[in-house]
Amino acid sequence: MLRKLQSLMIVMAVLSAMVFAVGCGEPAAAGQAESPFKDIRIRFFCGGDEGDMFATVVYNGAKAAEKLMGCKVEYVFSGWSCEKMTQQLREAIATKPDGIAMQGHPGEAALMPLFKEAQDAGIAITIVNVDNPKTQAKYETGYVGSYIKQFGYRLGKRAVEKFGIKKGDKVIIDGNWGRAGLEKRDIGVAEAFEEAGCKIVKIKHSNESATNTDLFLPQIVGAVAANPDVKLISYSGGQFLGAAPYYMESIGKKPGEIKNIGFDITPQIIDGFEKGYVSLTIDQEPFYQGFLPIVSLCLSIKYGLMPITVDTGVGFVDETNYEAVADWAKQGVR
């Protein structure tokens, strides 16, 4: 119910802004009103590289909002590198846009001083995808994304219940271990399995493998070879979960022999469900993560409205319902 009320309030805010624009904007041509947001310039961080499945859906959402609001948006791609994102944020602040939608991956220590710099420069800034509660509270930013530690915990908890995971069972958890922002999600996954008394094997993917999943295969092969009784593998990224059929076939595992779980919905993950290799995923609705920050920044910059905060991490997808979202995943909106 709360989620429905949040969504309704957001839609009402957007519609109100558009009605205001039609009523108060200067006529452009043939009776059409000019957008009140046309002079607003926003720097938007998409997260991954161009063509990355998750970043593409985020980008598609942002492009839809850019078209709706009539603002100007410059897009930044970072290859999921925290160091690159941090440097790009410094560069973005130096260009003095009206607003910035920043991925939260670098974490509190990296973002806090840069958010102060942005605020001192009069730049509106909001956070996307990875929550940074201290920074959000101090600078009163909005946030659009899942609350990632809880998000990861919910995935692990559902897997324990769904697959009958019990004390002593062994699970492999791929994680962003040591990466201040995003590792919270993997910590949440681990906590759920720890509560169930599982034996946990942690592995860490490289930034390079996030854009080339073939590079992760040796780690999966090695981890399974060292733990042949493993019941489940949790992947920290949709690109890796989407590659689960390839990984499992490479090590001679049949569909369902090892449960593969993780995050996001992509055409590759849908294919994994169809083949029986993917067992469970949780959707963080990246289209929202692109769309809503643009809307929020425009309304805040133009009308002084408080920034939008929405938890997008709400829905599980498994073998019972993946077909309902398959077409949307293929169209780049789920």
C-alpha positions in Angstrom: 0.0 0.0 0.0 2.8 2.4 0.9 4.5 1.7 -2.4 1.2 2.4 -4.3 0.8 5.7 -2.4 4.4 6.7 -3.2 3.9 6.0 -6.9 0.6 7.8 -7.0 2.1 10.9 -5.4 5.0 10.9 -7.9 2.6 10.6 -10.8 0.5 13.4 -9.4 3.6 15.6 -9.0 4.7 15.0 -12.6 1.2 15.6 -13.9 0.9 18.8 -11.8 4.2 20.0 -13.2 3.1 19.4 -16.8 -0.3 21.1 -16.2 1.5 24.0 -14.7 3.8 24.1 -17.7 0.9 24.2 -20.1 -0.9 26.8 -18.1 2.1 29.1 -17.5 4.6 28.5 -20.2 5.1 30.8 -23.1 3.4 29.5 -26.3 6.0 27.9 -28.6 4.2 27.1 -31.8 0.8 26.1 -33.0 -0.6 26.4 -29.5 2.0 24.2 -27.8 3.4 25.3 -24.5 7.2 25.5 -23.9 8.5 23.4 -21.1 9.4 25.3 -17.9 12.4 23.0 -17.5 13.9 23.6 -20.9 16.9 25.5 -19.5 17.7 23.0 -16.8 21.0 21.1 -17.4 21.5 17.7 -15.6 24.5 15.4 -15.5 23.2 11.8 -15.1 25.4 8.8 -14.1 24.2 5.6 -15.7 26.6 3.3 -13.8 28.0 0.8 -16.3 29.3 1.1 -19.8 27.2 1.9 -22.8 25.4 -1.3 -23.9 25.6 -2.8 -20.4 22.1 -4.4 -19.8 21.4 -2.7 -16.4 22.9 0.6 -17.4 20.9 0.6 -20.6 17.6 0.2 -18.8 18.6 3.1 -16.4 19.5 5.1 -19.5 16.2 4.3 -21.2 14.3 5.5 -18.1 16.3 8.7 -18.0 15.8 9.4 -21.7 12.1 9.0 -21.2 12.1 11.5 -18.4 14.3 13.9 -20.4 11.7 13.8 -23.2 8.8 14.3 -20.8 10.3 17.1 -18.8 12.0 18.9 -21.7 15.3 19.4 -19.9 18.8 18.9 -21.1 20.7 15.8 -19.9 24.3 14.8 -20.3 25.0 11.1 -19.7 28.0 9.6 -18.0 29.1 5.9 -18.2 31.6 4.5 -15.7 32.0 0.8 -16.2 30.9 0.2 -12.6 34.2 1.6 -11.4 33.9 3.4 -8.1 37.2 5.3 -8.7 36.1 6.3 -12.2 32.7 7.5 -10.9 34.4 9.6 -8.2 36.6 11.3 -10.7 33.7 11.9 -13.1 31.7 13.4 -10.3 34.6 15.9 -9.6 34.5 16.7 -13.3 30.8 17.1 -13.3 30.8 19.5 -10.4 33.4 21.6 -12.2 31.1 22.1 -15.2 28.4 23.5 -12.9 25.2 21.8 -14.2 22.0 22.7 -12.5 21.6 19.1 -11.1 23.5 15.8 -10.9 22.0 12.3 -10.5 24.9 10.3 -9.0 25.3 6.6 -8.6 26.0 5.8 -4.9 28.6 3.1 -5.5 31.7 5.0 -4.2 30.2 5.2 -0.7 29.9 7.8 2.1 33.6 8.6 2.6 34.1 9.4 -1.1 30.7 11.1 -1.7 30.3 13.3 1.4 33.0 15.9 0.6 32.0 16.1 -3.1 28.3 16.5 -2.2 29.4 19.5 0.0 31.3 20.9 -2.9 28.2 20.5 -5.1 26.0 22.1 -2.6 28.3 25.0 -2.1 28.3 25.5 -5.9 24.5 25.6 -5.9 24.1 22.3 -7.7 21.1 20.1 -6.8 22.2 16.5 -6.4 20.5 13.2 -5.9 21.6 9.6 -5.4 20.7 6.6 -7.6 21.0 2.8 -7.1 23.1 2.5 -3.9 21.9 4.2 -0.8 24.2 6.4 1.3 22.0 7.3 4.3 24.5 9.7 6.0 25.1 11.7 2.9 21.4 11.7 2.0 20.5 13.0 5.5 23.2 15.6 5.6 22.5 17.1 2.2 18.8 16.3 2.0 19.2 14.5 -1.3 16.6 12.2 -2.8 17.2 8.6 -3.4 15.8 6.2 -6.1 16.9 2.6 -5.7 16.7 -0.3 -3.4 17.9 -0.1 0.2 20.6 -2.5 -0.7 21.5 -4.2 2.5 17.8 -5.0 3.2 17.5 -5.9 -0.5 20.2 -8.5 -0.3 18.9 -9.9 2.9 15.4 -10.3 1.4 16.9 -12.3 -1.5 18.9 -14.6 0.8 15.9 -15.1 3.1 13.6 -15.9 0.2 16.1 -18.4 -1.2 16.4 -20.1 2.2 12.6 -20.6 2.4 12.1 -21.4 -1.2 14.8 -24.0 -1.6 14.8 -25.5 1.9 18.3 -24.4 2.6 19.3 -25.7 6.0 22.0 -25.6 8.6 25.3 -26.9 7.3 24.5 -26.4 3.6 27.2 -24.7 1.6 26.5 -21.6 -0.5 28.9 -19.5 -2.6 28.3 -15.7 -2.5 29.8 -13.5 -5.2 30.2 -10.0 -3.8 31.6 -6.6 -4.1 33.6 -7.3 -0.9 35.7 -4.2 0.1 33.8 -1.8 -2.1 32.3 0.6 0.4 29.0 1.3 -1.2 27.8 -1.8 -3.0 29.2 -4.5 -0.7 26.3 -3.8 1.8 24.0 -5.7 -0.6 26.2 -8.8 -0.4 26.6 -8.4 3.3 22.8 -8.6 3.5 22.7 -11.8 1.4 25.4 -13.4 3.6 23.5 -12.4 6.8 20.4 -14.3 5.7 22.4 -17.5 5.0 24.4 -17.1 8.2 21.1 -17.0 10.2 20.2 -20.3 8.5 23.5 -21.8 9.7 24.9 -22.2 6.3 28.6 -22.5 5.4 29.5 -19.5 3.3 32.2 -19.3 0.7 32.9 -15.7 -0.5 34.3 -14.9 -3.9 34.8 -11.4 -5.4 34.4 -10.5 -9.1 36.6 -7.9 -10.7 35.4 -4.6 -12.3 36.6 -6.0 -15.6 34.4 -9.1 -15.4 31.4 -6.9 -14.8 31.7 -5.9 -18.5 33.1 -9.3 -19.7 31.5 -12.1 -17.8 33.8 -14.7 -19.4 36.5 -13.4 -17.1 34.5 -14.6 -14.1 34.3 -18.2 -15.3 37.7 -19.4 -13.7 36.5 -18.1 -10.3 33.2 -20.0 -10.6 35.0 -23.2 -11.8 37.5 -23.0 -9.0 35.0 -22.2 -6.3 32.7 -25.2 -7.3 35.7 -27.5 -7.7 36.8 -26.6 -4.1 33.3 -27.0 -2.8 31.6 -29.8 -4.8 28.7 -30.1 -2.3 27.6 -26.5 -2.9 23.8 -26.0 -2.9 23.5 -22.5 -4.2 25.4 -19.6 -5.8 24.4 -16.0 -5.3 25.7 -13.6 -8.0 26.1 -9.9 -7.3 25.0 -8.5 -10.6 22.5 -9.3 -13.3 25.2 -9.8 -15.9 26.7 -12.7 -13.9 23.3 -14.3 -13.1 22.5 -14.1 -16.8 25.7 -16.0 -17.5 24.7 -18.8 -15.1 23.8 -21.2 -17.9 27.2 -20.8 -19.4 28.9 -21.2 -16.1 26.9 -24.3 -15.1 27.3 -26.0 -18.5 31.1 -25.3 -18.4 31.4 -27.2 -15.1 29.0 -30.0 -16.2 26.0 -29.1 -14.0 22.5 -29.9 -15.0 19.7 -27.3 -14.7 18.7 -27.0 -11.0 21.5 -29.1 -9.7 23.0 -25.9 -8.2 20.5 -23.1 -7.5 21.6 -19.8 -9.1 20.1 -16.6 -7.6 20.8 -12.9 -7.9 19.6 -9.5 -8.9 17.8 -7.9 -11.9 15.9 -9.0 -14.9 17.6 -9.1 -18.3 16.9 -11.1 -21.5 19.8 -13.3 -20.5 18.3 -14.0 -17.1 14.9 -14.8 -18.8 16.8 -17.2 -21.0 18.3 -18.7 -17.8 14.8 -19.3 -16.4 13.7 -20.9 -19.6 16.6 -23.3 -19.5 16.2 -24.0 -15.8 19.5 -22.7 -14.7 18.3 -19.5 -13.0 16.1 -20.1 -9.9 15.4 -16.8 -8.3 16.1 -13.1 -8.8 14.9 -9.8 -7.2 14.0 -6.9 -9.4 15.3 -3.4 -8.6 13.4 -1.7 -11.4 16.2 0.2 -13.1 13.9 2.1 -15.4 12.5 3.9 -12.3 16.1 4.6 -11.3 16.6 6.5 -14.5 13.2 8.1 -14.8 12.5 9.4 -11.3 15.8 11.2 -10.5 15.4 13.4 -13.7 11.8 14.3 -12.7 12.9 14.9 -9.1 15.8 17.2 -10.0 13.6 19.2 -12.4 10.9 19.8 -9.9 13.4 20.6 -7.1 15.4 23.0 -9.2 12.4 24.8 -10.8 9.8 24.8 -7.9 11.9 24.1 -4.8 10.0 20.8 -4.2 11.6 18.3 -1.9 13.5 15.6 -3.8 11.9 12.2 -4.5 12.9 9.1 -2.5 11.5 5.8 -3.6 12.5 2.2 -2.7 12.5 0.3 -6.0 13.5 -3.1 -4.6 10.2 -4.9 -4.2 9.6 -7.8 -6.5 10.8 -11.4 -6.8 10.9 -13.3 -10.0 11.1 -17.0 -10.3 10.0 -19.9 -12.5 6.4 -19.2 -11.7 6.2 -15.6 -13.0 9.2 -14.8 -15.2 7.1 -15.1 -18.4 5.0 -12.0 -17.2 8.1 -9.8 -17.4 10.0 -11.5 -20.3 8.8 -9.1 -23.0 9.5 -6.0 -20.9 13.0 -7.2 -20.3 13.6 -7.7 -24.0 12.3 -4.2 -24.6 14.7 -2.6 -22.1 12.3 -1.4 -19.5 12.6 -4.2 -16.9 
